[in-house]
Amino acid sequence: MDSKIIVFVLILLSILGLLYFINYVYYYYINKYFIKDNHIIYDFYLNNIQVVSKNNYYMNYGLWDSHNNTLIKANMKLANFIFDKAMFNMEDKINVQLLDVGCGYGEQDILWSKKLNKTCKITAIDISEKQIDIASKKALDQNIKKQNLTFKVCDALDITKQFESKTFSIVLSLESAFHYSNRPLFFKNVSTILKNNGKFVICDIVLNKTYINPFRPLFLKLFKDFFNVPNNNLINAEQWSNDLTNSGFEIVEYIDITQNTFVPYYKHFFENYIKNINLPSFIADMLIYIFNYAQPFNYVVAVCKK
């Protein structure tokens, strides 16, 4: 065999071997730290949030402005924003039955429970038993009664099995539905358990229709792997809105808040994270540029009425 062919074959095999090794390491760490049983592992994200914002158990990008310019303030602002949207023009603000789907560590539910009177109840669900345990202990420590706030382990796609139809006045989904394996089914299930004239307010992440980047396939893969976004959820806002209306909802208000979520979040997070772990500031500048240039999503809010 020609020596040049042998060298070429050896080089090709080496490249293939290296690519296989990189792929193996990549998925090893994804499955070790980020995804388990097709669900996102929040421990890694929570630990890194603590570097920037100690004792902060909110798990959202936040709604940023000149006054809400720290992570926890922006987190609370976003939680209050969707709560106020849900409560606006509510004729009967007594006996409100509110369901929070994908509640995480329950911070927003504790916040909301203090804004409702004693005739109202929040039921908050999440698929993570660990997060529900932490949320329940937090509520207990703050002397919030179970008849006003209850945390339960439940898959978002199983809510019609857990709750009867027309049970809730309000359903809230704060930055969790883009993880679900069947988001349209979730929307239909929300419609089922929501009372007539009830409200569904959702903060969600959709694909930016105008996103153009030569590295688009790579960035999409990284984001969907690290944030556990199923391929079928990589749809734009128009398709997402159609899924809502096809599930029996009227969208009474639609808001794109991308510029007040992703952009300030990445700037604040990386500046403070890099500073607090004593790395050079140029690393933060580089990460901010990459994330704001590369991230292919829009952050949207819909206020829906059944």
Buried (B, 14 or more C-beta within 10 A) or exposed (E): EEEEEEEEEEEEEEEEEEEEEEEEEEEEEBEEBBBEEEEBBBEBBBEEBEBBBEEBBBBBBBBBEEEBEBBBBBBBBBBBBBBEBBBEEBEEEEEBBBBBBBBBBBBBBBBBBEEBEEEBBBBBBBBBEEBBEBBBEBBEEEEBEEEBBBBBBBBBBEBBEBBEEEBBBBBBBBBBBBBBBBBBBBBBBBBBBBBEEBBBBBBBBBBBEEBEBEEEEEBBEBBBBBBBBBEEBBBBBEEBBEBBEEBBBEEEEBEBBBEBBBBBBBBBBBBBBBBEEEEEEEEBBEBBEEBBEBBBBBBBBBBBBB
